[in-house]
C-alpha cells in the first residue's frame, strides 16, 4: 500500500505538476505524508509559489 502511495505521489508531482496540497486532498493524506513519500521516491521538491515570469520591455 505504501509503495502505491509513493508511486502515485511521485508521478502526480513530477509528470502532472500537481501541488502537494492537491495530491494530499486526492489521497486523503496530509501534506507532510505526501512530502515524505516524495522524499522516499527521491523526487526533488519545487520552490514555493508560482514560477517567475520574465517581463519583456514595452515597445
Rosetta silent file (secondary structure, phi, psi, omega in degrees, C-alpha in Angstrom):
SEQUENCE: XXXXXXXXXXXXXXXXXXXXXXXXXXXXXXXXXXXXXXXXXXXXXXXXXXXXXXXXXXX
SCORE:     score description
SCORE:     0.000 S_00000001
   1 L     0.000  -44.424  179.817    0.000    0.000    0.000 S_00000001
   2 H   -63.333  -39.321  179.799    2.802    2.427    0.901 S_00000001
   3 H   -62.562  -37.878  178.275    4.614    1.659   -2.364 S_00000001
   4 H   -66.273  -39.819  177.902    1.479    2.576   -4.334 S_00000001
   5 H   -62.618  -46.232 -179.771    1.203    5.878   -2.449 S_00000001
   6 H   -60.562  -45.625 -179.963    4.851    6.709   -3.150 S_00000001
   7 H   -62.790  -45.077 -179.344    4.473    5.860   -6.846 S_00000001
   8 H   -62.507  -48.219 -179.044    1.250    7.869   -7.181 S_00000001
   9 H   -60.982  -45.151 -179.068    2.673   10.930   -5.413 S_00000001
  10 H   -62.583  -42.767 -179.391    5.880   10.849   -7.446 S_00000001
  11 H   -66.542  -48.138 -177.924    4.007   10.560  -10.753 S_00000001
  12 H   -63.553  -41.132 -176.853    1.466   13.297   -9.993 S_00000001
  13 H   -72.001  -42.398 -175.440    4.091   15.701   -8.646 S_00000001
  14 H   -81.136  -52.637 -173.093    6.695   15.117  -11.379 S_00000001
  15 L   -84.724  -42.522 -175.375    4.703   14.446  -14.531 S_00000001
  16 L   -91.939   -7.326  179.427    1.387   16.189  -13.855 S_00000001
  17 L    59.355   29.915  177.524    2.949   19.093  -11.887 S_00000001
  18 L   -71.852  151.040  179.653    0.290   18.721   -9.172 S_00000001
  19 L   -82.807  163.140  175.798    0.875   20.573   -5.903 S_00000001
  20 H   -56.963  -42.020 -178.599    1.442   18.928   -2.526 S_00000001
  21 H   -61.508  -44.353 -179.463   -1.951   20.276   -1.435 S_00000001
  22 H   -65.573  -45.576 -179.838   -3.763   18.743   -4.420 S_00000001
  23 H   -63.153  -41.002  178.554   -2.071   15.361   -4.029 S_00000001
  24 H   -61.246  -43.345  179.479   -2.842   15.357   -0.298 S_00000001
  25 H   -64.977  -41.364  179.967   -6.522   16.061   -0.983 S_00000001
  26 H   -63.793  -38.068 -174.062   -6.709   13.339   -3.649 S_00000001
  27 H   -94.128  -10.865 -177.075   -5.124   10.700   -1.435 S_00000001
  28 L    73.800   20.211  178.960   -6.696   11.691    1.878 S_00000001
  29 L  -109.380  165.891  177.323   -3.216   12.109    3.372 S_00000001
  30 L   -78.351  162.380  176.524   -1.578   15.134    4.947 S_00000001
  31 H   -62.724  -33.128  177.440    0.808   17.358    3.023 S_00000001
  32 H   -64.699  -41.298  178.359    3.553   16.095    5.325 S_00000001
  33 H   -63.160  -39.900  178.185    2.766   12.486    4.369 S_00000001
  34 H   -66.059  -43.750  178.879    2.943   13.441    0.683 S_00000001
  35 H   -60.115  -41.122  178.569    6.227   15.291    1.253 S_00000001
  36 H   -66.903  -38.304  177.824    7.665   12.216    2.991 S_00000001
  37 H   -63.885  -40.721  178.372    6.501    9.947    0.155 S_00000001
  38 H   -66.155  -37.100  177.462    8.221   12.226   -2.356 S_00000001
  39 H   -64.165  -40.876  178.169   11.386   12.165   -0.258 S_00000001
  40 H   -64.555  -33.441  178.815   11.316    8.358   -0.255 S_00000001
  41 L   -83.069   -1.979 -178.897   10.933    8.419   -4.042 S_00000001
  42 L    58.914   41.585  176.835   13.839   10.894   -4.198 S_00000001
  43 L   -94.100  121.857  178.545   11.757   13.454   -6.061 S_00000001
  44 L   -68.667  136.828 -179.524   13.201   16.981   -5.680 S_00000001
  45 L   -82.222  145.687  175.206   10.658   19.464   -4.354 S_00000001
  46 L   -79.576  159.281  176.410    9.840   22.648   -6.237 S_00000001
  47 L   -71.405  164.627 -179.752   10.180   26.006   -4.511 S_00000001
  48 L   -71.680  153.821  175.244    7.135   27.725   -3.031 S_00000001
  49 L    85.576  176.017 -179.577    4.900   29.941   -5.133 S_00000001
  50 L   -78.629  154.375  177.331    4.244   30.251   -8.818 S_00000001
  51 L   -61.465  147.150  179.217    7.067   30.195  -11.376 S_00000001
  52 L   -72.296  140.839  177.117    8.566   33.597  -12.173 S_00000001
  53 L  -107.857  126.912  178.868    7.514   35.216  -15.437 S_00000001
  54 L   -76.616  131.243  179.423   10.131   37.229  -17.266 S_00000001
  55 L   -89.021  135.483  176.114    8.895   40.685  -18.194 S_00000001
  56 L   -96.734  155.315 -179.513    9.678   41.963  -21.664 S_00000001
  57 L   -71.716  137.765  178.943   10.339   45.609  -22.366 S_00000001
  58 L   -66.565  147.118  178.024    7.318   47.506  -23.693 S_00000001
  59 L   162.144    0.000    0.000    7.599   48.600  -27.219 S_00000001
